[in-house]
């Protein structure tokens, strides 16, 4: 092997760069910045977007971090200096000295959104000519051309022909092997493209610790773990199985319980109840706990399966470099391995105001506001104060009609700021600034007239319809009133559901007006003194 090539391989294998800075992304007022492990802001929030926290690609991996500025991506260093100008359509983290980026279409040029790789100076190490480009691992990167996949080396030489027809997470090389599919069966090949394990499995995972979770073809076949020869060294006995991480394999047993096993297949931690778990990272595993009311909370368990951080979050990431990003009922931030807040999570001061009673929301007022011709039922949901995906609920009401002629609505009183937080306000302002004046923009989002801070918007939209929301803060900011309704989809627009046709004409082409009218009627009942 020539000396130059040997040196290159050694550099790539060793990741010849200074230790990665340990920084974490934060968001304030719609802008992204970075903190250190103590929670100190190191890079002030000033960017539009960055990559989410991910253990497979920690922030500032190999010293640089992709950030979006307006509509283009570039890279900053740990001091916040833009060292690679924002000129790409898309960007990924650096790996083995290069980063896969998507070329941005230049003015007066034919459309060209191909992928290539840049070096740490921002120059093309491999010019853009691929439809997709995955990160380098073990000296090879998976690339796509015309719906086929293959592998290139750092010199852009095609090492494994671009003829493969399927890709997966296990297609990235690990332990010297990558999976491939042939005739709807998965096998593994080495870095020369030679088949090491013949395609024979219905499902496989990426190799880690010398093992891959695999399942033979056939209905209800159990999972086991194979070694590099394709032999099952942990017997086929699990209902589900995932790859090893942190020295543990994650499995689901026949009785539905989640367990972690060691490399002999012995369960070393079994989680009771209705739970789902992520792989171990930094010695902790994120676990989603689901109670009898289907309420989901996030906590963390240690290597023995004991609860290290009790489930009290509505969302959270795995631990990366000692911290995890969590959402504690409307306020996001970081915690350390003991569950102590490091950044964020401190709620703003609110007036010590007793909540208005749910009985102040009157059915006849809702009927008049929505234009419904008949009586409505307003029933309090049988739940106590709880943390929901929308914030900390004080109480919740369901609005319906006995004859089914009302589309239905949910009226929720939330602790102030847990839904109408600064981040949502900033995002909404950005959306509103980009919407065309007139021309249907009001069907996406708008401010509630006469109520500073209130807004009505489409929260989610898909083939089956949309979820609409109207949120208005109480006069003193102690509470957020939230009303949720749904509409069915029709063509490129929205219309009221079939059950709501009786009052649809009242709002004409303004489908979110129903939601807003209900919210205003409820607000008037709850806060008559303005």
N, C-alpha and C positions, 0 to 999 in steps of 0.2 A: 504494500500500500504506500503510495507517495506520502512523503512527510507532510506536505501542506494539507492534504485531505485528512490525514490522521489528526493533525492539530485542530482542524475545523470540527471534526467529530468530537474530540475531547472537549472543546469549548462549549459546543452545544449540549453535550451530556452533563457538563458540570454547571451550566447556567452561569457562565463567567461574567458576573456583574455583582455590584455591591448588594448587601442584604436589602431585601425589599423593605421600603418604609411601611410601618404599621399604622395605616390611616384607615378611616371609615367614612363612607358617604353620609351626609345629612341633607335635609331639605328644610329650608326656611323661606316662607313667603314665595313659594314656587321656584326658588333657586337652589342649586346644589353646591355644597361645599364639603369640607372634610374636617374631621376631628382626629385627635390622637387617642390612645387607649385610656387616658385619664378624663376624656371628655372635653379637653381644651380645643377650641376652634383653631386649626392650623391654617386652613385655606378658607377664606371667607366665601359664603354662598354667592355665586356669581354666574354659574353655568346653568344651562337649561335641562341637561340630563346627563347621566352616567350609567354605567352598568350596575345592576343590582348586586348586593352582597352575595358572594358565592364562593364556597370553599375550593371549588375546582379552578377558580380564577380570582384569587384575593385582590383587593384594591392595590393598585400600583405594583402589580406583578411585573417583575423585572424592571421596576423603577418608574414605569410610565402608566398613566391612566387615561383611557379614552373619555372625552367629554363632548357633549353637543353644545354648540354655540349657534343660536338661530337654527338654521336647517342643515348645518354641516358638522361633521365630527373631526376632532383633532386630538392631540395628546398633551397632557401637562405632566410636569415633574412634581416632586413632593413639596416644592416651594410655591406651586401654583403657576409656574411659568409655562406659557404655551410654547412648548419646544417643537411640536409638529403642528403647523397651521391647520385650522379647521377647514378642510377641503374635500372630505370624503362623504359619501352617501351613507355609509355604515362602517363600524369599526368594532374590533374585538380586542381582547387583551393580548399582550405580548407573550410569546412562548418560543423558547429556543432562539431568542434574538430577533424574531420577526413577528409581525401581526397581520392577520388577514383583514383587508379592508375592501370596501366596495367603492369603485371609482365613481365620482360624481359627474353627471352629464355636464359638459361644458357648452356655453352658448355657441350657436352657429355650428354645432357638431351633431352628427347623427346620434340618436339615443344609444348610450353605452353604459350599462350598469354592471359591468363585469367585475369579478373579484381578482385580487392579486395580493401580494405580500410586500410590506414595507420594512425597512430596517429602522434602527433607533434614530437615525437622522432624518427619517421621513422619505427617503429615496426608495424607489422601487427595487426591491431585492428580487422579486419575481413579478414581471409586468402583468397587469390585469388581462386575463383571457379565460377565466373560468366562470361558470354559472353559480358556483358556490365554493367556498374554501374553508375547511375546518382548521383548527389550530394544529401546529406541529406537535408530535409526541414520539419520542424515541427515534427522532431523525426523519420521520415521514409525516406527510399531511394528506388527508383525504380531500380530493377535489372532484367537482362534478362538471361534466360537459354533455349537453344533449341528453339529459336524464340518465346518464351512466356515470359510475363512480370509479375512481382509481386512486393511485398514490404517487406523489412526487417526493423527491428529496430536496435539499436546500439549494441545489443547483437547477431546480425546475426540471430535472430529468424524470421521465415517467418510469418509475421503478416497477409498479404493478399496473398493467394496462387498464385504461378507463373503459371497462366493459362490465363492471359489476352493476347489478340492477336494484340493489337495496342497501340501505345504510341504517345504522342504529348507533346508540351510544357505545355499544361494544365494538363498533367498527374502528374506533380509535385504538391504536396499538397500546397495549399494556402487557407487561410481562412477556414481551416479544411476540404476542399474538393479537390478531384482530379477527372478528367474526365476519362471515360473508354468507350470502344466501344463494342456494342453487336448488331449483325445483321445489321451492317453498320450504326448504329445510335449511337449518343453520349449521355451519361448521366453522372451523378456524384455520387461518393460514399464518405462515411466518412472514418475515419482512422481505423475503424474496418472492412472495406470492405462492409459495409451495403449500399445498394442503397438508396440514398437520393432523387435524381432526376432521374426518369426512362429514359432509352435511347430512345430518340424521336427526336433528332435534327440532322440536316445535318452537322452543324458546330457549334463549341463552342470555347470560349477562357478561359484562366485561370482566376479564380475569383480574383478580386482586388476591394477594396472598396465595397465588398459585391455584386458585379455585374459581369456578364459574358455576352459577346456579343454572340448571338445565332441566328440561322436561321433554320426554319422548312424545311423539305424535299419538293422538288418540284422545277421546273424551275423558275428562276427569283424571288424567294421568297425574301422579304426584311429582313434585319437584325433589331433586337431590342436587349434589354438587359433584362436578367432574374435575379431574386434574388435567394436566397438559397432554395426557395421552388420550383423553376422551373417556376414561373409565370413571365410573361413579365411586368416589372414595367416601362420600357421605351418602348413605342409602336414600333412595327415593321414598320419602315419607311425609313430605310437607304439602299442605294445600296450596301455599304460595311461597315463593322464595325470591330474595333479592341478593345482589352481589355483596361481597365482604367490604367492610370499611372500618378502619380503626381496630382491626383484629376480630371483628364480630360480623356474623352473617345474620340478616334479618329474615324471619320466616313467620308464616301464619300456620298454626296448627289446625288439625281437623275440627277441634272444638271452637274455632274462631279466635282463640287467643293469639296475641302477638308475642313472639319470643326472639331472643338473640342467642345464637349458638357460637361456640368456639370452633376451631378448625378440625376438631374431631367429630363435630355434630352434636356435642353435648349442650343442652340448654343451660346458659349461665344467667339468664334473666328472663323472667316471664311476666308479662304485663297483664293484670287482671282488668276485666270490664271491657266496654266497647271503646277500643282505642285504635289508633294507627300511628306508626312511628316512622321517623326518618332515620337514615344511617347515622352512626356515631361520628362526631366531629369534635375535636378538642376534648374527648373524653365524656361528652354529653350527647344525648339523643333527644331531639325534639319529638314530643308526643302530643297528639291531638286526642283529648278526652271528650267523649260524647255521652251526655247523661240521658235519663229517661225521657226528658222533654226535647231531645235532639239538640240541646244547646252544646256548642263546641267551644272548648277552651284549650289553650296551649300551655304546656308545662315541659319540664326537662327531667330526664332520669340519668343516673350515673351508670357506670359500667356493671354494677350489680343489679340494675333494674329498680333501685330505690329512687323515690322522687327527690331530686336535688333542688328543683325550683318548682313550687306548687303551681298547678294550672290556674292562672288568673288572667291570661292574655287572650285576646281575640285573634291575634295573628302573631307570627314570629318566624325568624329565620333560624337556621342551624348556627352554631357557634363558629366564628372565624377569627383566628388570632386572639382568642380570649373574650370576645364580645359577641352578642347576638342582638339583632334589631327586632323589637317587639312592638306590638300595638296594644295598649292598655285602654281599651274602650274609648277610642277617639283621640288618644294622644300617643304618638310614636316616639321611640327613643331606643337607647342601648342599655343593656344590663350586662353585668359581669357574671362569672361562673357561679357566684353565690346568689344571684338574683338581685343584687343591689343596682339601683339606677346609676348610670354613668353620664348619660346625656339625655335631655328631653324628659318626657313622662311627668314632669312637674306641671300640674294643671294651673292655669291662671287663677288669680283670686276672683271669687264670685260673691255676690251679695248672699248673705244668709237668709234667703227668702223661702218660706214654705211653699211647696208646689200647689198650684190651683187644683181643685178637685176635678176628676174626670167627668163628674155629673154636670159640669158647666158647659159641656159640649152637647148641644141639643139637636135631636134628630130632625125637628121641623126646620131649623136653621140650615142644616146640611141639605135637606130636600129643596128648600127655596134657592139656595145658592147654586145647586147643581141642575136645577130645572126639572127635578124628578116629580112626576105628577102624583105619586102615591106616598103613603107613609114609609118611613125607614126605621130600621132597628139599629140602635147603637148599644153594643154589648162590650163590657170590659173583658179583655183577655185574661184568662186565669193564670197570670204570671205575676210574680213579685218583681221588685226592682232588679234589673239584671243588665249585664253588659251584652250588647248586641253588636252586630256588624255595623250598625249605624251610630252607635254611641251608647251611653249609659241610660237605659230606659227607666223612667219613673212609673209610668203606666202606659197601657196600650188599649186602643178601642178598635173594634171591627164594625164597620158600617155596611149594612146589607138590606135587602128588601125581601119580604117573605115570599113574594111571587117570582123572585129571581130576575126582576126587571132592572135591578141596579147592578152595575158592574162590580161594585164592591170597593171599599177603601179601607186603609188602615191609618188611624190617627195616633201618633206616638208623641208623648212628652219626654224629652231627653234632658239630661243634665247639660246646662249651658256650655257650649264650646266643644262638646264631644262629637257633634256632627258639623256644626258651622264653625270649624276651626279656621285658622289663618291659611292653612295650606289649600283647603277647598275653595276659600274665597279667592286666593291668588290664581288658582287654576281656572276658576270660572271667569275671572276678569280677563284672563288670557284668551279663553274661548270666545268671550263676547267681543274682544277687540278684533278677532279674526273673522267673525261672522259678517257677511254682507248686510248692509242696511236694507231692510225689507227682504223680499225674495225668499221668504220662508225661514229665515234665520231664527225667528221667534219660536219656531217649532222645535228648536234644539235646546235653547237656554235663554233665560231672561231674568232680570231683576224684578222683584215684587214691588210694584209702585207704592210709594208711601211708607215702605218698611225698609229702612237702611240695613243692609246685610242680608236680607231675605232674597231667595232666588227660587226659580222653578226650572227644572231641567229634565232631560231624558237621561236617566242613570244607566240604563242598559238597553241595547237594541239588537235584535236578532231576527231570524226568519219567522219565529213564532209571534213576534210582537215586541213590545217595549215596556220597561218599568219607568214610570214617571214619579218625580218627587217634587214637593214644594216644602221649603223650609223657611221658617220665620223666627227670628230671635225674640224673646220677651223684652219688654222695654228696658229692664235693668240688666239683661244679659245672663240672668240666672238659669234660663231654660231655653231650649230649642224646640219649637213645634215642628213636627215632621208629618207630612201626609204622603202616602204612597198609593198609587193606583196603577192599573195596567191597561194597555190598549192592544188591539190586534193589528198585525201588519197587513198592508194592502198596497201592492205596487211599490213605488218609491216613497210613499208617504205613510201617515198613520191615520187610523180612524178609531173611533170608540168601539169597544167590544160589542158583540151582538146584544148583550143584556143592557147596554147603555144607549142604544139607538133612540130610546124615547126622549132623551134630553140632548142628543148629539146636535140637533139643529140650533140649539141655544148658543153653541160655540162655533158653529160653522167649521172653518178651516183651522181652528185653534184647539187642537186636541188636548194640549196641556192646560188649557183654561179650566177644564173640569177639576183637575187637581188643585189648581191655585184657588179656585172659588171655594172649594171645601176647606182649604187651609185658612182662608180669610174668615170664613164663617166660624170655624173653630176658634181662631185667634180672638175674634170679637167676644166670644163667650167666656174665654179663659182670662182675657186681659181687658176688661171693659174700660178701665181707667188708663188712658194713654199718657 
